[in-house]
Amino acid sequence: SDAHFAFDSANVRDDDQRILGQLATCFTSGPLKGREMRLIGHTDPRGEPEYNMLLGGRRADNVKEFIVKKGMTDAKVATSSRGEMDATGTDDSSYQSDRRVDVMLGE
């Protein structure tokens, strides 16, 4: 599951905390114990590309911080940003899916 964000925000939403906690458990004591996690931050297309790259990075970093507080090893979580590069939204309602952090299994 991905974490989603409000416009121009990098704060982890209350709605996403439960699933992110479950992910941390899966990676610390569940079937993915010992595996690495990759977090990739995204933004909607509004704003300057440089700003959006930074915002995507802050989103990924904040999700990492949350997951590490839940017991995941810091060294097992990598973050990056794609900014607006993968954005597909065209209006306010579809921009929501662009404002996210993808959670992927590390290599």
Secondary structure per residue as TSV (DSSP state, phi and psi in degrees):
chain	resnum	aa	ss	phi	psi
A	1	S	-	360.0	147.8
A	2	D	-	-96.9	155.4
A	3	A	E	-95.6	138.9
A	4	H	E	-114.8	160.2
A	5	F	-	-135.1	154.5
A	6	A	-	-73.3	162.9
A	7	F	T	-56.2	132.2
A	8	D	T	56.6	32.0
A	9	S	-	-128.6	147.1
A	10	A	-	-116.2	10.3
A	11	N	-	-78.8	132.5
A	12	V	-	-67.5	126.9
A	13	R	-	-76.8	149.5
A	14	D	H	-55.4	-38.2
A	15	D	H	-60.9	-26.8
A	16	D	H	-94.5	-11.8
A	17	Q	H	-64.5	-37.0
A	18	R	H	-64.2	-49.2
A	19	I	H	-67.6	-36.9
A	20	L	H	-66.4	-36.0
A	21	G	H	-63.4	-40.0
A	22	Q	H	-66.0	-38.4
A	23	L	H	-61.6	-44.6
A	24	A	H	-59.1	-42.9
A	25	T	H	-62.7	-42.1
A	26	C	H	-60.1	-38.5
A	27	F	H	-85.2	-16.9
A	28	T	H	-100.9	-35.4
A	29	S	T	-138.5	0.1
A	30	G	S	-100.3	-156.8
A	31	P	T	-63.4	-19.5
A	32	L	T	-103.7	18.3
A	33	K	T	-54.3	131.1
A	34	G	T	87.0	-10.9
A	35	R	-	-81.2	163.3
A	36	E	-	-97.9	154.0
A	37	M	E	-121.3	140.2
A	38	R	E	-115.0	132.8
A	39	L	E	-116.8	123.1
A	40	I	E	-120.6	115.4
A	41	G	E	-84.0	142.7
A	42	H	E	-134.1	158.5
A	43	T	-	-134.1	167.3
A	44	D	-	-79.8	171.6
A	45	P	S	-77.3	-4.4
A	46	R	-	-75.0	145.4
A	47	G	S	98.1	168.4
A	48	E	-	-72.9	143.7
A	49	P	H	-55.2	-40.3
A	50	E	H	-64.7	-42.8
A	51	Y	H	-63.1	-42.9
A	52	N	H	-65.3	-34.7
A	53	M	H	-63.1	-43.4
A	54	L	H	-65.4	-42.3
A	55	L	H	-63.6	-43.2
A	56	G	H	-60.5	-39.1
A	57	G	H	-65.6	-41.6
A	58	R	H	-64.1	-38.5
A	59	R	H	-62.3	-47.7
A	60	A	H	-62.2	-42.4
A	61	D	H	-63.3	-38.8
A	62	N	H	-69.6	-36.4
A	63	V	H	-65.7	-41.5
A	64	K	H	-59.6	-47.2
A	65	E	H	-57.0	-43.6
A	66	F	H	-62.2	-46.7
A	67	I	H	-67.0	-38.2
A	68	V	H	-65.0	-39.1
A	69	K	H	-63.1	-24.2
A	70	K	T	-88.6	4.4
A	71	G	T	116.0	-6.2
A	72	M	-	-71.8	141.2
A	73	T	-	-72.2	128.5
A	74	D	G	-51.8	-43.8
A	75	A	G	-68.4	-15.1
A	76	K	G	-92.4	2.3
A	77	V	E	-122.7	117.7
A	78	A	E	-106.8	143.4
A	79	T	E	-122.6	152.4
A	80	S	E	-156.0	173.7
A	81	S	E	-133.2	141.0
A	82	R	E	-112.2	-0.2
A	83	G	E	52.7	-128.8
A	84	E	T	-94.8	5.1
A	85	M	T	-58.0	-32.3
A	86	D	T	-106.0	12.0
A	87	A	-	-65.1	137.7
A	88	T	-	-123.9	-8.3
A	89	G	-	-67.2	151.6
A	90	T	-	-127.5	-6.4
A	91	D	S	-154.2	176.3
A	92	D	H	-54.1	-42.0
A	93	S	H	-71.8	-34.4
A	94	S	H	-86.2	-15.5
A	95	Y	H	-65.3	-25.7
A	96	Q	G	-55.9	-40.4
A	97	S	G	-72.2	-19.0
A	98	D	G	-76.7	-28.1
A	99	R	S	-88.7	87.4
A	100	R	E	-153.7	169.5
A	101	V	E	-122.3	121.0
A	102	D	E	-79.3	135.4
A	103	V	E	-106.6	119.7
A	104	M	E	-129.8	155.0
A	105	L	E	-73.2	130.1
A	106	G	-	-70.3	168.1
A	107	E	-	-96.2	360.0
